[in-house]
Amino acid sequence: MKKAYLQLHLAVWLAGFTGVLGRLIELNEGWLVWYRVGLTALAFWVWRLFLPKSTPLHWKQILPIMAVGVVATLHWLTFYASIKYANVSIALVCFSSIGFFTALFEPLILKTRFRWVEVGLGLLTLLGIYLVFYFDVEYKTGMILGMISALLGSLFPIWNRFFLQQVSAKTLLSWQQTGGFIFLSCILPFYLPYSDRGTTIPSWADWGWILVLVGGCSVWAFQLSAAALKKLSAFTVNLSYNLEPIYGIALAFLLFQEDHFLHTGFFYGAGLILLALFLHAWPLLRKRNP
């Protein structure tokens, strides 16, 4: 269990860095995600060539896995769009509502009972986001996109927990990234005319950051998160991902001085989100250290 927590929090730190990369990479969010899922899928398929051959999947197994990859791709698309329309800090704070959405969807999807304490902690996170929204209304579009991203982001770890009981993490992620890449390739010509922010052709600097995003924040982070999901609940994983805003915001403050553009309500909201994380972690820590 200790190893699972270490894997989870390293994955969270890497996830927090993705927000900064979304700001550093000047590509339009559609192209950014297209390169990310395409290169990540390629990396996983090449990696699998050097592994022992596993039992081939039936198409009835492959299609649902690829469909979850579409949900994941839409999550990243709205997340990076949130950064483009607002900033890293706003997008990451909105992402923290993933705990609330997970507390609602996990019992419905996995047919388990509702844990009302977890719903309450998720509502506390939403209150923190409301404070940010109240004081920073100029970022309304970015915040709405960030909330949609959190909703979508709460779904695929729940489904992945189910799929990981049947297939390996590498097989799962290979097909999911492929499904997302195919889907985005089909919709990109229709999406781009409605999204005019950012460039469309990567610069040399963009290519460097894209490789960091794919290698560190996608391939490695996905492996760590998938390994943690085998031991931990989807809610614990998603609520721990509330640390992602803290890591990402700290980096955004350091690199981009975003704290100069945020109102007091942002810090009140971030404080409530930290409180929700602590209240969830406290009984777990007491259980491990009687």
N, C-alpha and C positions, 0 to 999 in steps of 0.2 A: 504493500500500500504506500509506503514511504517513497519508493521509486516512482510510482504513478503520480504522486503529487509533485515530485521534482520534474518529471517529464512535462506535466501539465503547465507548470509555471514557467518553464523555459519556452514552451510553445506560446504562452501568453506574452512573454517578453518579445518574442519574434513577431507576434501579431501586432503588438503595439508599434513596432518599427514600420509596419506596412503603411500606417497613416502618414508617417514622415515621407516615405518613398512616394506615396500618392501626390504629395506636394512637390517633391524634387523632380519627379518625372513629368515633363511638360506635355505629354501626349493627352489628347482627348480621352476621357474615361473609357469610352467604348473600345478604342484601339489599345489602351493600356491593359484592360482585362482580356482582350483578344490575344495579345502577346503572352500574357501571364498564363492563361489556361492552355494555350497551344504549346508553349515551351514546357510547361509542367507536365502535360500529357506525354510529350515526346520523351522527357527525362524519365518518367516512370516506365514507359514501354522499353526504353533502352536498358534501364536498370533490370527489368524482368528477364532480359535475354541472358543475364549472368546468374540467374537464380535457378534452382531445380524446377523442372516443369511441374505445374499443378494441374489438377483436373479441369478440363475446359468447362466453361459455364454454358448453360443452355440460354437461348435468346430470351426465354421467359424470365430468367434471372438478370440478364444484362440490361434489358429495357428499363425496369424499375430503378436500377442503379444509375443508369445514364440520366433518367428523369430527375433524380436527386441532384445530379451534377448540374442540371439546368437551374434548379433552385439555388444552388451554391453560386453559380455564375451571376444570376440576377442579384444575389446578395452583394457580391463584390462590385457589380456595376453601379448599384445604388449607393454603395459605400463611397466609392471614389467620386461619384457625381456629387455626393454630399460635401466632400472635401473641396471640390472645384467651386461649388456654389456658396460655401461658407468658409470653413478653414478646418485644419486638423483637429483642433480642440473641440469644436462644436460637433463634428462628425463622430468623434470618439465618445463624447458624453452621451449622445443619442444612442450609440451602439450599446451602452450599458443597460438599456431597457430589455436586452435579450433575456435577462433573468426572469422578468415578468412574463414575457411571451412563452418561455419554456415552462414555467409553472402552470400555464394554462394548457399548452399543447401536449406536453409529455404524457399526462394522464389520459388525454383523449386518444392519442395515437397508440400508446403502449397498453391501454386498458387497465390502468392502475388508479388508485384512489387519489383524489386531490389532497395535496399537503398545504393546508391553508396558511401555515407559517411562511412557506416559500412564496405563496401568493402575496402575503403581507409585505415581505421583504421586497418583492418585485414592485409593489405599489409605492414603497418608500423610494425606490429608485426613480419611478415615474414622477414622483413629487420633486425630486432633485432636477429632473429634466424640465419640468414645468417652470421652476425658478429661472433656469437658464433661458427658456423661451420667453418668459415674461419680460426679462431685462434686455434680451438681445433679439428683438423682433426683426431686425434687418436681415437676420440669417434664417428667416422662416422657410424658404425653399430648401435650403441645405438641411435644416432640422427635420422637415417632413421626409426627405429622402433618407436621412439617417435612421429615422424610426422604421421606415419600410425595410431598410437594410437589416435592422435588428430583428424584425419579425421574420424575415426570410432566413436570417442567420440562426434563429432558434430551431428551425425545422430540421436542417440536414444532419446535425449531430444526433438528434433523436433517431432518425431513420438509420444513420450509420451504426448506431449501437445495435440495432436489429441485424443489419447486413453483416456486421463483423462476427456474428455468431455462425455465419455460413461461409464466408470467404476471407482471405487474408487482406490485410490493410493495403498492400501494394496492388493486389488485383482490384480491390474496391476503388482505390484512388485513380488507377489507370483508366478504368471505364468511366468514372465520374468526370474526370477532366476531359476525356474524349467527348462525352455527351455534351458538356458545357461548351467546348470548342465548336462542335458541329452546330449547335443551336445558335451561338453568337455569330458565327459566320453567316448564317441564314438571315438573321435579323439586322445585322450591322448596316446594310445598305438602307434600310428603312429607319433605323435609329439615328444615324449621323446627321441627317438634315435638320433634326429637332434639337441637336446638341452642338453648339458652335464654340464651346470652350476648349482651349488647348490646341496643340498641333496634331498632325496626323502622321508625320514621318519622324521616327526616332533619331535624335542626334547621337553622337558618340557617347556623350554623358548619359543620355537616356538608356542606351544599350547597357552601359555598365550597371546602372541602378536596376534595370529590368532583370539582369542576371542575378543580382543580389536578391531581388524579390522572388524570383523563381527558385533559386537554389536554397536560400536560407529560410525565407518567410513562407514558402509554399511546400517544397518537397520535404525539407527537414521538419518544419513545423507540423505539417500534416501527419507525418510519421509519429511524432511525439504525441500529438493530440489523439490519434487513433489508438496508440498504445495505452494512454491514460483512460480512454473510454472503456477499455476492457475491464477495468477495475473500479471506476468511479461512475456515478450516475450522470446523466446528461445535464441535470440541473446543477450539480456541483461543478461540472466542467464549465457550463455557460456562466454561472455566477462568478466563478474564479476569473472568467474572461472580463469581469468588470475591472480587473486590474489593468487590462489593456488600455483604457483611457488614461489611467494614472501614468503608466510608462510612456505612452505616446504623447500625452500632454506635456510631460516634463521635457521630452525631447523637442517638442514644438516650441515651448517657451525658450529653451536653450538655443535652438537653431534659428527660429524665425521671430522671436520676441512677440509671440501672439498674446502674451499676458497684457501687453500695452493696449490691445484692442478689445478687451473683454470687460464687461461690467461686473459689479460686486455679486450680482445674482449668480453668475457662473461659478464663483467659488463657494457660495452657499450650496448650490446644487451639487457640486463635486463632493462637498463635505457629507451630504446626505447619502450619496452613492457609496462613499467609503464606509459610512456607518452601516449601511445594509450589508456590505461585504463582511465587515467585522462581526455583525450579529449572526451571520450564517456560519462564519468560520469558528466562532467561539465554542459552541457545543461540540464541534468536530475535534477541536484541539483538546478540550476537556476529556473527551472520550478516549483519545489516544494517550493522554497523560493523566491518569486517574490520581 
